[in-house]
């Protein structure tokens, strides 16, 4: 959903991915496994590790539109 727009009611899609990852200093590379039913595999996603944050930016394809998405995962000190 774009910032400032009202949410619309949509069905929830359940999709899971499997794969591997590599870590090199402050860079995390997520490598999705190729699905048997898919002709092309998904592209790798590069993320940066910074303190208690993991930040990944990738292009999300939805039909004929593409949108850059940034995912930020932060460690919750109260949980750990």
Backbone as numpy.savetxt, mean C-alpha at the origin, in Angstrom:
# Nx Ny Nz CAx CAy CAz Cx Cy Cz
-11.16 8.16 -1.13 -12.00 9.31 -1.13 -11.10 10.54 -1.13
-11.44 11.47 -1.92 -10.65 12.70 -2.01 -10.96 13.61 -0.81
-9.96 14.36 -0.40 -10.10 15.27 0.74 -11.18 16.31 0.43
-12.09 16.51 1.39 -13.13 17.51 1.25 -14.41 17.00 0.60
-14.43 15.76 0.15 -15.64 15.22 -0.47 -16.42 14.39 0.53
-17.70 14.23 0.28 -18.54 13.42 1.14 -18.33 11.94 0.80
-18.32 11.08 1.81 -18.18 9.66 1.53 -19.43 9.12 0.84
-19.23 8.19 -0.06 -20.35 7.54 -0.73 -20.40 6.09 -0.28
-21.56 5.53 -0.33 -21.74 4.15 0.09 -21.24 3.22 -1.01
-20.27 2.39 -0.68 -19.71 1.45 -1.65 -19.58 0.08 -1.00
-19.60 -0.97 -1.79 -19.39 -2.29 -1.20 -17.94 -2.45 -0.74
-17.75 -3.23 0.28 -16.40 -3.49 0.79 -15.79 -4.60 -0.03
-14.62 -4.35 -0.57 -13.92 -5.36 -1.34 -12.85 -5.99 -0.46
-12.85 -7.27 -0.40 -11.85 -7.96 0.41 -10.80 -8.53 -0.52
-9.61 -7.99 -0.45 -8.53 -8.46 -1.30 -7.28 -8.58 -0.46
-6.62 -9.68 -0.58 -5.39 -9.85 0.17 -4.25 -10.10 -0.79
-3.08 -9.74 -0.36 -1.87 -9.93 -1.16 -0.86 -10.71 -0.34
-0.09 -11.51 -1.01 1.03 -12.19 -0.37 2.28 -11.82 -1.13
3.40 -12.05 -0.51 4.64 -11.73 -1.18 5.79 -11.72 -0.20
6.86 -11.05 -0.59 8.05 -10.98 0.24 8.45 -9.52 0.41
9.44 -9.32 1.25 9.96 -7.96 1.43 11.46 -8.02 1.68
12.11 -6.91 1.40 13.52 -6.76 1.71 13.71 -5.42 2.41
14.68 -5.39 3.30 15.00 -4.16 4.03 16.46 -3.83 3.79
16.72 -2.58 3.41 18.07 -2.11 3.20 18.19 -0.73 3.85
18.78 -0.68 5.03 18.95 0.56 5.82 17.60 1.20 6.10
17.23 2.26 5.39 15.95 2.94 5.66 14.93 2.70 4.56
15.14 1.70 3.72 14.21 1.42 2.62 13.64 0.02 2.75
12.33 -0.07 2.65 11.60 -1.33 2.69 11.00 -1.54 1.30
11.25 -2.70 0.71 10.70 -3.02 -0.60 9.70 -4.17 -0.45
8.44 -3.92 -0.81 7.39 -4.93 -0.77 7.25 -5.52 -2.16
7.40 -6.84 -2.26 7.37 -7.52 -3.56 6.17 -8.48 -3.56
5.08 -8.12 -4.24 3.91 -8.99 -4.25 4.15 -10.26 -5.06
3.55 -11.35 -4.58 3.65 -12.62 -5.30 2.70 -12.58 -6.49
3.07 -13.27 -7.53 2.22 -13.32 -8.72 1.06 -14.28 -8.48
-0.13 -13.85 -8.82 -1.31 -14.69 -8.65 -1.45 -15.62 -9.86
-1.98 -16.79 -9.63 -2.14 -17.77 -10.70 -3.10 -17.29 -11.78
-4.12 -16.51 -11.37 -5.14 -16.08 -12.32 -4.77 -14.78 -13.04
-3.67 -14.16 -12.63 -3.30 -12.87 -13.20 -2.19 -13.02 -14.23
-2.30 -12.27 -15.31 -1.26 -12.30 -16.35 -0.03 -11.52 -15.90
-0.26 -10.35 -15.34 0.86 -9.50 -14.91 0.87 -9.41 -13.39
2.05 -9.35 -12.83 2.15 -9.21 -11.38 2.08 -7.73 -11.02
1.72 -7.47 -9.77 1.67 -6.09 -9.29 3.09 -5.56 -9.19
3.22 -4.24 -9.26 4.54 -3.62 -9.16 5.00 -3.62 -7.71
6.31 -3.58 -7.52 6.85 -3.50 -6.18 6.54 -2.13 -5.59
6.44 -2.08 -4.28 6.16 -0.84 -3.58 7.37 -0.52 -2.71
7.89 0.68 -2.88 9.02 1.14 -2.08 8.50 1.97 -0.92
9.02 1.69 0.27 8.62 2.44 1.47 9.88 2.90 2.19
9.74 3.96 2.96 10.86 4.45 3.75 10.59 4.21 5.23
11.65 3.86 5.94 11.58 3.65 7.38 12.21 4.85 8.04
11.47 5.49 8.94 11.97 6.68 9.61 11.49 6.68 11.05
12.36 6.33 11.98 11.98 6.28 13.39 10.87 5.27 13.62
9.71 5.74 14.05 8.56 4.88 14.32 7.54 4.90 13.20
7.95 5.32 11.99 7.03 5.42 10.85 7.52 4.61 9.66
6.54 4.07 8.94 6.78 3.47 7.63 5.89 4.23 6.66
6.48 4.79 5.60 5.72 5.59 4.64 5.90 4.99 3.25
4.77 4.64 2.63 4.78 4.07 1.28 3.88 4.91 0.38
4.35 5.19 -0.82 3.58 5.94 -1.79 3.50 5.11 -3.07
2.29 4.94 -3.59 2.10 4.12 -4.78 0.90 4.62 -5.58
0.77 4.15 -6.80 -0.35 4.55 -7.67 -1.45 3.50 -7.56
-2.65 3.96 -7.24 -3.82 3.10 -7.12 -4.62 3.20 -8.41
-4.85 2.07 -9.06 -5.61 2.01 -10.31 -7.03 1.60 -9.99
-7.99 2.43 -10.35 -9.39 2.13 -10.13 -10.12 2.35 -11.46
-10.38 1.27 -12.15 -10.99 1.40 -13.47 -10.03 2.08 -14.42
-10.45 3.20 -14.98 -9.58 3.91 -15.91 -8.86 5.09 -15.27
-9.05 5.30 -13.97 -8.39 6.41 -13.29 -7.23 5.92 -12.43
-6.23 6.77 -12.30 -5.08 6.47 -11.46 -4.95 7.58 -10.43
-4.61 7.19 -9.21 -4.45 8.18 -8.15 -3.29 7.77 -7.25
-2.42 8.74 -6.94 -1.29 8.47 -6.05 -1.79 8.45 -4.61
-1.43 7.38 -3.89 -1.84 7.19 -2.51 -0.59 7.10 -1.65
-0.61 7.76 -0.50 0.49 7.65 0.45 -0.05 7.01 1.72
0.58 5.92 2.12 0.18 5.16 3.30 1.24 5.39 4.36
0.82 5.87 5.54 1.74 6.12 6.64 1.33 5.24 7.81
2.23 4.38 8.25 2.01 3.52 9.40 2.90 4.04 10.53
2.29 4.32 11.68 3.04 4.84 12.80 2.87 3.92 14.01
3.94 3.76 14.76 3.91 2.92 15.95 3.15 3.65 17.04
2.22 2.95 17.68 1.44 3.49 18.77 2.13 3.10 20.08
2.72 4.06 20.78 3.49 3.79 21.99 2.62 3.17 23.09
1.33 3.48 23.11 0.46 2.92 24.15 0.15 1.44 23.90
0.26 1.00 22.66 -0.01 -0.41 22.32 1.17 -1.30 22.66
2.36 -0.84 22.37 3.58 -1.63 22.59 4.12 -1.31 23.94
